[in-house]
Amino acid sequence: MRVVFLLLFLFSVSLFSACTQQAAAPTEAETADGLQPRASGLDSVAAAFAFDLSGSGVYVAPVEIDYIKRFPGPGQPLRARDYELDAKDRARLQELMGETFSEKFLAPRNSQLVADPQGADYTLRLRLEHFSLAAPLEPSAWLWRVYSEQSAYGILVGELYNDEGKLVMRFRDRRDIGEKFGGPGPGRLGRFTSVTFWNDMKVDMRRAFSSLDKTLG
């Protein structure tokens, strides 16, 4: 049965698709900080010579989010902050990032997360740049159903510092979170909900940190 979409939904999908076309900002010279670039499935990975995280305790600092700029048009009821994560969702994202990093990158090195930065051997700082949700996570009367090609878009940036504050590893990668693969056209659209978003985030972060693990394995 054919589903009729709201005009507002079509506007949201168009805006979101345009946002995801932005290219990642260029990074500084890979050797400027003394790190060595590594061949990777991620856009950019660099690490100190003989980098080894075995048997270490790592503290994951609060994840930073830099949202993509949105400019609602006349009559658009949704505001830019409607597309941002609230405190509860930020806490959930923090937990998800820590768990997936531990599972895919720390565990193979017999390392673990620590809750206290004072007792950590390393500190990981994660950032999502140009982050954009396909639609607000909270249900809205204005957006009854939303269909999109992906749940979110962002540039994942990570920097690892040792206990002396020295940068020993960094990575950067554009992430099309929950992208629906397949041919062009409506067949690629999937319904967006908070449930699908969190599932897509978990799957995507696992892939990202698994790729990082293979790069530095």
Disulfide bonds with the S-S distance in Angstrom:
none
